[in-house]
């Protein structure tokens, strides 16, 4: 093999898979060019590919959203998402489209022997995609895999008390990692499906963390549409978070779960759960917070009958 061919073969192997057929078809032409010219062509095509990639992704997603929704999946949604029939026909159509894209792009992994079924995948996708309304079509970009345990799972957690670090075994129902994974308990999901109005939903909670972590940090501030929105978000969320901390410290009852007082990140996740599951109570007790979340999620769960 000539040096030119070796260089060419190396370039082909190192290219992304979707570019390789193109370069293979161009091999006869490139074989007549100088190495410098070949390099220029390769760089140019890669640059064009990078620029066109978002358009390709949008095209693929639009095709998925337009596909006919499987009847077996719809049956699962109607059974496990009690608020589905309260959505408008346009919202239902939009949600089903989101679900198709989500299921195509995310990997599901069963843990401790759990077999991933259509019900598990569709139920998780349907509830998670409620957070994508309002042109939030990034589809949790940091997330690649959803790990599902059959029940609560045990993790080793480091806890620091009075300058002493202790390692404890802690049972968890779900967690969202800043890397590319999210963990859920199927047993807890089944309980949440049956108790939509109790203000607790592990899927909504952990996927709210995914929205928060989209910029690489978990601080209770998701990516917002406009720069000016961040100041309003900070004012409202900070005041509401401090109010919850004060109520929890004084043992006062609140519509928001006490866990929200753990940190601003947990407050956003808990507020999201409450917004979707106890919308009327949240609006009555925390009207400004409800309006902020309503603008962000572009939904008004008060209108739902479930």
C-alpha positions as CSV (number, residue, x, y, z in Angstrom):
1,X,0.0,0.0,0.0
2,X,1.4,3.4,-0.9
3,X,1.9,6.2,1.6
4,X,-1.0,8.1,0.1
5,X,-3.3,5.1,0.5
6,X,-2.2,4.6,4.0
7,X,-3.0,8.2,4.9
8,X,-6.3,7.9,3.1
9,X,-7.2,4.7,4.9
10,X,-6.3,6.2,8.3
11,X,-8.6,9.2,7.6
12,X,-11.5,6.9,6.7
13,X,-11.2,4.9,9.9
14,X,-11.0,8.0,12.1
15,X,-14.0,9.7,10.5
16,X,-17.5,9.5,12.1
17,X,-19.4,6.6,10.7
18,X,-22.0,8.7,8.9
19,X,-19.1,10.4,6.9
20,X,-17.3,7.2,5.9
21,X,-19.5,6.2,2.9
22,X,-19.1,9.6,1.4
23,X,-15.3,9.4,1.5
24,X,-15.3,5.9,0.2
25,X,-17.2,7.0,-2.8
26,X,-14.8,9.8,-3.4
27,X,-11.7,7.6,-3.2
28,X,-11.1,7.4,-7.0
29,X,-11.2,11.2,-7.2
30,X,-9.0,11.7,-4.2
31,X,-6.4,9.3,-5.4
32,X,-5.4,11.7,-8.2
33,X,-5.0,14.6,-5.8
34,X,-2.0,15.7,-3.7
35,X,-1.9,14.9,0.0
36,X,-2.4,18.6,0.8
37,X,-5.4,18.8,-1.4
38,X,-6.9,15.6,0.1
39,X,-6.4,17.1,3.6
40,X,-8.1,20.3,2.6
41,X,-11.1,18.3,1.2
42,X,-11.3,16.2,4.3
43,X,-11.3,19.3,6.6
44,X,-13.9,21.1,4.4
45,X,-16.3,18.2,4.3
46,X,-16.0,17.7,8.1
47,X,-16.6,21.4,8.7
48,X,-19.7,21.2,6.4
49,X,-20.8,18.1,8.3
50,X,-20.5,19.8,11.7
51,X,-22.5,22.8,10.4
52,X,-25.2,20.6,8.9
53,X,-25.4,18.2,11.8
54,X,-28.0,20.2,13.8
55,X,-30.2,20.4,10.7
56,X,-29.8,16.6,10.2
57,X,-30.8,16.0,13.8
58,X,-33.8,18.3,13.5
59,X,-34.9,16.5,10.3
60,X,-34.6,13.1,11.9
61,X,-36.6,14.3,14.9
62,X,-39.3,15.8,12.8
63,X,-39.6,12.5,10.9
64,X,-40.0,10.6,14.2
65,X,-42.6,13.1,15.5
66,X,-44.6,12.6,12.3
67,X,-44.6,8.8,12.5
68,X,-47.7,7.0,13.5
69,X,-47.7,6.3,17.2
70,X,-47.9,2.6,18.1
71,X,-51.2,1.6,19.5
72,X,-49.6,-0.6,22.2
73,X,-47.7,2.5,23.4
74,X,-50.8,4.6,23.5
75,X,-52.6,2.0,25.6
76,X,-49.7,2.2,28.1
77,X,-49.9,6.0,28.3
78,X,-53.6,6.0,28.7
79,X,-53.2,3.5,31.6
80,X,-50.2,5.0,33.3
81,X,-50.5,8.7,32.7
82,X,-53.7,9.7,34.3
83,X,-53.6,13.3,33.1
84,X,-53.1,12.4,29.4
85,X,-56.8,12.7,28.5
86,X,-56.9,16.1,30.1
87,X,-54.4,17.5,27.6
88,X,-55.7,19.2,24.5
89,X,-55.6,17.3,21.3
90,X,-52.7,19.5,20.2
91,X,-50.8,18.8,23.4
92,X,-51.4,15.1,23.1
93,X,-50.0,15.1,19.6
94,X,-47.0,17.1,20.7
95,X,-46.3,14.8,23.7
96,X,-46.5,11.6,21.6
97,X,-44.0,13.1,19.2
98,X,-41.6,13.9,22.0
99,X,-42.0,10.4,23.3
100,X,-41.0,8.9,19.9
101,X,-37.8,10.9,19.8
102,X,-37.0,10.2,23.4
103,X,-37.3,6.5,23.0
104,X,-35.2,6.5,19.8
105,X,-32.4,8.5,21.4
106,X,-32.1,7.1,24.9
107,X,-30.9,3.7,26.0
108,X,-32.7,1.8,28.8
109,X,-30.7,-0.6,31.0
110,X,-32.3,-3.0,33.5
111,X,-30.4,-3.5,36.7
112,X,-30.4,-6.4,39.2
113,X,-32.1,-8.7,36.7
114,X,-34.9,-6.3,35.7
115,X,-36.1,-6.9,32.2
116,X,-36.8,-3.6,30.4
117,X,-40.3,-3.8,28.9
118,X,-42.3,-1.5,26.6
119,X,-44.4,-0.4,29.7
120,X,-41.2,0.6,31.5
121,X,-39.8,2.6,28.6
122,X,-43.0,4.3,27.5
123,X,-44.1,5.2,31.1
124,X,-40.8,6.8,31.8
125,X,-40.7,8.6,28.5
126,X,-44.3,9.9,28.8
127,X,-43.8,11.5,32.2
128,X,-40.3,12.8,31.4
129,X,-41.5,14.4,28.2
130,X,-44.1,16.5,30.0
131,X,-41.1,18.7,30.8
132,X,-40.4,19.4,27.2
133,X,-43.3,21.6,26.2
134,X,-42.8,25.2,25.1
135,X,-40.2,24.5,22.4
136,X,-37.8,22.9,24.9
137,X,-36.7,20.4,22.3
138,X,-33.2,19.6,23.5
139,X,-34.5,16.2,24.8
140,X,-32.2,16.2,27.9
141,X,-29.0,16.4,25.7
142,X,-26.6,15.2,28.5
143,X,-28.6,12.0,29.1
144,X,-27.6,8.8,27.2
145,X,-28.8,6.0,29.5
146,X,-31.7,5.4,31.9
147,X,-30.8,2.8,34.5
148,X,-33.9,1.1,36.0
149,X,-33.8,-0.9,39.2
150,X,-36.7,-3.2,40.2
151,X,-36.9,-1.4,43.6
152,X,-34.9,1.0,45.8
153,X,-31.2,0.4,45.4
154,X,-28.3,0.8,47.9
155,X,-25.4,3.1,47.4
156,X,-22.3,4.0,49.5
157,X,-22.5,7.6,50.5
158,X,-19.7,9.7,52.2
159,X,-21.0,11.9,55.0
160,X,-18.9,14.5,56.9
161,X,-19.8,15.1,60.6
162,X,-17.7,17.3,62.8
163,X,-14.7,16.8,60.5
164,X,-15.1,13.0,60.5
165,X,-15.9,11.4,57.2
166,X,-18.3,8.4,57.5
167,X,-19.4,6.0,54.8
168,X,-23.0,4.9,55.0
169,X,-25.1,2.6,52.9
170,X,-28.2,4.5,51.8
171,X,-31.3,3.4,50.0
172,X,-32.3,5.5,47.0
173,X,-35.3,5.7,44.6
174,X,-33.6,7.7,41.9
175,X,-30.8,10.1,41.0
176,X,-29.6,12.2,38.1
177,X,-26.0,12.3,37.3
178,X,-24.2,15.2,35.7
179,X,-22.6,12.7,33.4
180,X,-24.8,10.8,31.0
181,X,-26.9,8.6,33.2
182,X,-30.1,8.8,35.3
183,X,-31.3,6.1,37.7
184,X,-34.9,5.2,38.7
185,X,-36.7,2.6,40.7
186,X,-39.5,0.9,38.8
187,X,-41.3,0.0,42.0
188,X,-41.4,3.7,43.0
189,X,-42.6,4.7,39.5
190,X,-45.5,2.2,39.8
191,X,-46.5,3.8,43.1
192,X,-46.2,7.3,41.6
193,X,-48.4,6.3,38.6
194,X,-51.2,5.3,41.1
195,X,-50.8,8.4,43.2
196,X,-50.5,11.3,40.8
197,X,-51.9,13.9,43.3
198,X,-49.6,13.2,46.2
199,X,-46.9,15.6,45.1
200,X,-44.2,12.9,44.7
201,X,-43.0,11.7,41.4
202,X,-39.5,10.3,41.0
203,X,-39.5,10.7,37.2
204,X,-40.5,14.4,37.3
205,X,-37.9,15.0,40.1
206,X,-34.9,13.4,38.4
207,X,-35.6,14.8,35.0
208,X,-36.0,18.3,36.5
209,X,-32.5,17.8,37.7
210,X,-31.5,16.9,34.1
211,X,-32.9,20.3,33.0
212,X,-31.0,22.0,35.8
213,X,-27.8,20.1,34.9
214,X,-28.0,20.9,31.2
215,X,-25.3,23.6,31.6
216,X,-23.1,21.3,33.6
217,X,-24.1,22.6,37.1
218,X,-26.9,21.7,39.5
219,X,-27.9,24.9,41.2
220,X,-31.7,25.1,40.7
221,X,-31.4,27.3,37.6
222,X,-32.2,25.6,34.2
223,X,-31.4,27.2,30.9
224,X,-33.9,30.0,30.3
225,X,-35.2,31.5,27.0
226,X,-34.0,35.1,27.7
227,X,-31.1,36.6,29.6
228,X,-33.6,38.9,31.5
229,X,-35.5,35.8,32.8
230,X,-32.6,34.8,35.0
231,X,-32.9,37.8,37.4
232,X,-36.7,37.1,37.9
233,X,-35.9,33.4,38.4
234,X,-33.3,34.2,41.0
235,X,-35.6,36.6,42.9
236,X,-38.6,34.3,43.0
237,X,-36.8,31.0,43.6
238,X,-34.4,32.4,46.2
239,X,-37.3,33.9,48.2
240,X,-39.4,30.7,48.0
241,X,-36.5,28.5,48.9
242,X,-35.6,30.6,52.0
243,X,-39.3,30.6,53.0
244,X,-39.4,26.8,52.8
245,X,-36.2,26.4,54.8
246,X,-37.7,28.7,57.5
247,X,-41.0,26.7,57.6
248,X,-39.1,23.4,57.8
249,X,-36.9,24.7,60.6
250,X,-40.0,25.8,62.5
251,X,-41.9,22.6,61.9
252,X,-44.6,24.3,59.9
253,X,-46.7,22.4,57.3
254,X,-46.1,23.3,53.6
255,X,-47.5,22.1,50.3
256,X,-43.9,21.7,49.1
257,X,-42.0,18.6,50.4
258,X,-39.5,19.3,53.1
259,X,-36.8,17.7,51.0
260,X,-36.8,20.9,48.9
261,X,-35.1,22.7,51.7
262,X,-32.0,20.5,51.2
263,X,-30.5,22.8,48.4
264,X,-31.7,25.2,45.6
265,X,-31.3,22.3,43.2
266,X,-33.5,20.0,45.2
267,X,-36.0,22.9,45.7
268,X,-36.4,23.2,41.9
269,X,-37.0,19.5,41.5
270,X,-39.5,19.4,44.4
271,X,-41.3,22.5,43.1
272,X,-41.6,20.8,39.7
273,X,-43.2,17.7,41.3
274,X,-45.6,19.9,43.2
275,X,-46.4,22.0,40.1
276,X,-47.5,19.0,38.1
277,X,-49.2,17.0,40.9
278,X,-50.6,19.6,43.3
279,X,-51.1,22.6,41.0
280,X,-54.1,24.2,42.7
281,X,-52.6,23.9,46.2
282,X,-49.3,25.4,44.9
283,X,-51.0,28.2,43.1
284,X,-53.1,29.0,46.2
285,X,-50.1,29.0,48.6
286,X,-47.3,30.1,46.3
287,X,-48.9,32.0,43.4
288,X,-45.7,33.8,42.2
289,X,-43.8,30.5,42.2
290,X,-46.6,28.8,40.3
291,X,-46.7,31.5,37.7
292,X,-42.9,31.3,37.2
293,X,-43.1,27.5,36.6
294,X,-46.1,27.9,34.4
295,X,-44.2,30.3,32.1
296,X,-41.2,27.9,32.1
297,X,-43.0,24.7,31.4
298,X,-45.7,26.3,29.2
299,X,-48.4,24.3,30.8
300,X,-51.2,24.9,33.3
301,X,-51.9,21.7,35.3
302,X,-54.7,23.4,37.2
303,X,-56.8,22.7,34.1
304,X,-56.3,19.0,34.3
305,X,-58.8,16.6,35.7
306,X,-57.3,13.4,37.0
